[in-house]
Amino acid sequence: MQLRPMLLGLALAACGGPARSTDTAPPAPPPSPTTIDTAIADAPAVATAGSDPCEGGEISGGEQGDGTGGGRLGGSHVTAPPTLTIGEPEVGAGLAAADVARVVRDNLGRLRLCYDNGLRADPTLAGRIVVAATVARDGTIKRVVDGGSELADAAVVSCMVRAFWGMTFPAPASGPVEIVVPITVAPGG
């Protein structure tokens, strides 16, 4: 169903124009929210203040305050998101450091959740977390501990250490492998 003809029909009916004909096919099912959102976003124009759409007033779009999202709320301060930086992992023989870093990056959402929880309690929380783990022959984590973290929030460190339990690494070429992964965190600016 096209949103534009439906909106035009509603506008005509509101201005006393012809209503939708009853000898047409039955109405189509309502559009999905995605269809509506896309059609609204693609709509080229909105009526300007002071114009009467029933009198053929001017149509324009893209001005601040017209609902297109171009305005600012409460000023222009924009904060940067917090950063989590994965350092170069130390990896024993049988596993590539690049593979370890890739798996940790792929699980960054888990680690970010831990840090975000800590930022709620202390918005200036920053530091370094070090996770030491043993990757078993099948790539799962066999053991994981705090490897000497310097972050002041023990709950965040514990959460990040626990997050490693759910990670799966490539199977090491030769038995279990020890890894040490440094992660630096800093609040946004």
C-alpha positions as CSV (number, residue, x, y, z in Angstrom):
1,M,0.0,0.0,0.0
2,Q,1.4,3.4,-0.9
3,L,1.3,5.9,1.9
4,R,1.3,9.0,-0.4
5,P,-2.1,8.2,-2.0
6,M,-3.5,7.4,1.4
7,L,-2.3,10.8,2.8
8,L,-3.6,12.6,-0.2
9,G,-7.0,11.0,0.2
10,L,-7.0,12.0,3.9
11,A,-6.1,15.6,3.0
12,L,-8.8,15.8,0.3
13,A,-11.4,14.4,2.7
14,A,-10.4,16.9,5.4
15,C,-10.7,19.8,3.0
16,G,-14.1,18.7,1.8
17,G,-12.8,17.2,-1.4
18,P,-13.8,13.9,-2.9
19,A,-13.6,10.9,-0.6
20,R,-12.2,7.6,-1.7
21,S,-14.4,5.8,-4.2
22,T,-16.4,2.9,-2.9
23,D,-16.4,1.0,-6.2
24,T,-12.7,0.2,-6.0
25,A,-11.1,-3.1,-4.8
26,P,-11.2,-3.8,-1.1
27,P,-8.6,-2.0,1.0
28,A,-5.2,-3.5,1.2
29,P,-3.9,-4.7,4.7
30,P,-2.3,-1.9,6.7
31,P,1.3,-1.3,5.9
32,S,4.0,-2.6,8.2
33,P,5.7,0.0,10.6
34,T,8.8,-0.2,8.5
35,T,6.8,0.7,5.3
36,I,5.2,3.7,7.2
37,D,8.6,4.8,8.6
38,T,10.2,4.6,5.2
39,A,7.3,6.4,3.4
40,I,7.3,9.2,6.0
41,A,11.1,9.6,5.8
42,D,10.8,9.7,2.0
43,A,8.0,12.3,2.0
44,P,9.3,15.3,0.2
45,A,7.5,18.1,2.0
46,V,5.3,19.4,4.8
47,A,3.0,22.3,5.0
48,T,4.6,25.5,6.4
49,A,3.2,27.3,9.3
50,G,0.5,29.8,8.3
51,S,-0.3,28.1,5.1
52,D,-3.7,26.5,4.5
53,P,-3.3,23.2,2.7
54,C,-6.9,23.3,1.6
55,E,-6.2,26.7,-0.1
56,G,-3.2,25.4,-2.0
57,G,-0.7,27.0,0.3
58,E,3.1,26.7,0.0
59,I,4.7,23.3,0.6
60,S,8.3,23.0,1.8
61,G,10.5,20.8,3.9
62,G,13.7,20.4,5.7
63,E,13.4,23.4,8.0
64,Q,14.3,23.2,11.7
65,G,11.3,22.2,13.8
66,D,9.3,20.5,11.0
67,G,9.8,17.0,12.5
68,T,12.6,16.0,10.1
69,G,15.1,15.7,13.0
70,G,17.3,18.6,12.1
71,G,17.0,20.5,15.4
72,R,18.9,20.4,18.6
73,L,17.7,19.7,22.1
74,G,19.1,21.8,25.0
75,G,22.3,23.0,23.3
76,S,25.1,21.8,21.2
77,H,27.1,19.7,23.6
78,V,27.8,16.3,22.1
79,T,29.5,13.6,24.2
80,A,31.7,10.9,22.7
81,P,30.9,7.3,23.5
82,P,33.1,5.5,26.0
83,T,36.1,3.7,24.4
84,L,37.3,0.2,24.9
85,T,40.7,-0.5,23.3
86,I,41.9,-4.1,23.0
87,G,45.7,-4.2,23.3
88,E,48.0,-6.6,21.6
89,P,47.3,-10.0,23.3
90,E,50.2,-12.2,24.5
91,V,49.6,-15.6,23.1
92,G,51.4,-18.9,23.6
93,A,52.5,-21.2,20.8
94,G,49.7,-22.8,18.8
95,L,47.4,-19.8,18.5
96,A,47.7,-16.5,16.5
97,A,47.5,-13.2,18.4
98,A,45.4,-11.8,15.5
99,D,42.8,-14.6,16.0
100,V,42.6,-13.9,19.8
101,A,42.2,-10.1,19.2
102,R,39.5,-10.8,16.5
103,V,37.5,-13.0,18.9
104,V,37.7,-10.5,21.7
105,R,36.6,-7.7,19.3
106,D,33.7,-9.8,18.2
107,N,32.6,-10.0,21.8
108,L,33.2,-6.3,22.5
109,G,29.4,-5.8,23.3
110,R,29.7,-8.1,26.4
111,L,32.8,-6.1,27.6
112,R,31.1,-2.8,26.9
113,L,28.1,-3.7,28.9
114,C,30.4,-4.4,31.9
115,Y,32.1,-1.0,31.5
116,D,28.8,0.9,30.9
117,N,27.5,-0.5,34.2
118,G,30.6,0.8,36.0
119,L,30.2,4.2,34.3
120,R,26.7,4.6,35.9
121,A,28.3,4.5,39.3
122,D,31.4,6.5,38.4
123,P,31.3,8.6,35.1
124,T,35.1,9.1,35.3
125,L,36.0,5.4,35.5
126,A,39.0,4.7,33.4
127,G,41.9,2.3,33.5
128,R,43.3,-1.0,32.3
129,I,41.9,-4.5,32.7
130,V,44.1,-7.5,32.1
131,V,42.4,-10.9,31.5
132,A,44.5,-14.1,31.6
133,A,43.0,-17.3,30.3
134,T,43.7,-20.8,29.1
135,V,42.2,-21.8,25.7
136,A,41.4,-25.5,25.6
137,R,42.1,-27.8,22.7
138,D,38.6,-27.3,21.4
139,G,38.9,-23.4,21.5
140,T,36.7,-23.0,24.6
141,I,38.0,-21.3,27.8
142,K,39.3,-23.7,30.3
143,R,40.4,-21.1,32.9
144,V,40.1,-17.3,33.2
145,V,41.4,-14.9,35.9
146,D,42.2,-11.3,36.5
147,G,45.7,-10.9,35.2
148,G,46.7,-7.8,37.1
149,S,44.1,-5.2,36.3
150,E,44.5,-1.5,37.3
151,L,40.8,-0.5,37.2
152,A,39.4,0.9,40.4
153,D,36.0,-0.9,40.1
154,A,36.4,-4.6,41.0
155,A,32.9,-5.3,39.8
156,V,33.7,-4.2,36.3
157,V,36.9,-6.2,36.3
158,S,35.0,-9.3,37.5
159,C,32.3,-8.8,34.9
160,M,34.9,-8.6,32.1
161,V,36.7,-11.7,33.3
162,R,33.4,-13.6,33.4
163,A,32.6,-12.4,29.9
164,F,35.6,-14.4,28.6
165,W,33.8,-17.7,29.6
166,G,31.4,-17.3,26.7
167,M,34.1,-16.7,24.0
168,T,35.2,-19.5,21.6
169,F,38.6,-19.2,20.0
170,P,40.1,-21.1,17.1
171,A,41.3,-24.6,18.2
172,P,45.0,-24.3,19.1
173,A,47.4,-26.3,17.0
174,S,49.1,-27.9,20.0
175,G,47.2,-28.4,23.2
176,P,45.9,-25.7,25.6
177,V,47.3,-22.2,25.1
178,E,47.7,-19.4,27.6
179,I,46.5,-15.9,26.5
180,V,46.8,-12.5,28.2
181,V,44.5,-9.8,26.9
182,P,44.9,-6.1,27.9
183,I,41.8,-3.9,27.6
184,T,42.0,-0.1,28.2
185,V,38.7,1.8,29.0
186,A,38.0,5.5,29.1
187,P,34.8,7.5,29.4
188,G,33.6,9.6,26.4
189,G,34.4,13.2,26.3
